[in-house]
Amino acid sequence: MTTDQPPPQDEAVLRLLQERAGLATEIVLSDGQRLTVFNIAWGYEPWEEHAHVTTNISPGIACAAIDFFSTQAVVAIIDPANGAVLLGAS
């Protein structure tokens, strides 16, 4: 039995995080967590429309936490330098 990969539903989230690689970016998740992200690695399970993301591992960033989340949980992406909401709820 073959399952077709559903089309991704998170291109805007991934594109923005890739464009900001190397810059501090704040991610707000649906459970209220706030993560500081400098870079991402991501992938999809064959049945998923949303990527799983690991942060700050390639390259490793001194004093930055390594976190793991689903793009489905992203509520907002913020530039911590000026507080601008780059994506999501304001």
N, C-alpha and C positions, 0 to 999 in steps of 0.2 A: 504494500500500500504506500502510495506516495502522497505526501502532503505538500501543497504549494506554500511557499513562504508568503505570508500576507504582506502587503505593501507597508513600508515604514510610516509611522504616524508622528515622527519626532524629528523630521529634517531640520526644522527651524532651531530647535534646542541644540542639536549636534553641530550644526553649521556655526551658530554663534559661539559655542564653546571652543570650536576649532579656530575660529577667527581671533579669539582672545588668548590663544595659547601663549603662556609666559606672563600674562597679566593676571593679577588677582581678580577673581570674579566670585561674587556671592550667589549661591544657589539656595533658594528657599524651597523646602519640600513640603508636601501636603501634611506631614505629621508635625510641622513646626520647626524641624531642624534647619539650621543655617550652616552651610558648608562653604569654606573658602577653597576655590579651585584654581589651579594654575595650568593644568593640562589634564587630558583625559585619554583613556583607552576604552574602547567599547566593542560590543558584539551583540548579536541577536541569537536567541534560541529559534529553531526552525518554525515554531508555532507562534512567535511573538511579533507584535507590531512596534513594540517599544524596546529600545536597547537597554542593556545593563551596562553601567558605566563604573569604571574604577578611576579614581582621581589621584593626581600628584605622584605618579610612579614612573613616568617616562618623559623627561628625566625626573629623578627624585628631587624633591624640594626640601631643603633643611627647614625644620620646624613646622612643616606643613603636614597635616594629618592625611593619611590615605583613607579614603572613604569609598563606599560602594552604594549605588542607588539605581533605580529604574527611571528612565526619562519620563515615564508615565506619572511619577510622583512630583515632578518639577512644577511648582506653582509660579515662581518668578526667578528671573536672572537679573542681578543688580550689579552695577559698577560701584564697588565700595569707595572709590576715589572721590565720587561726587554724589552718590546716592541715586543716580539715574536708574530707573527701571528699564532694562534693555529688552525684556520679554516678559509677558505675563501681567498679572494684576498689579495695579499701581497703588 
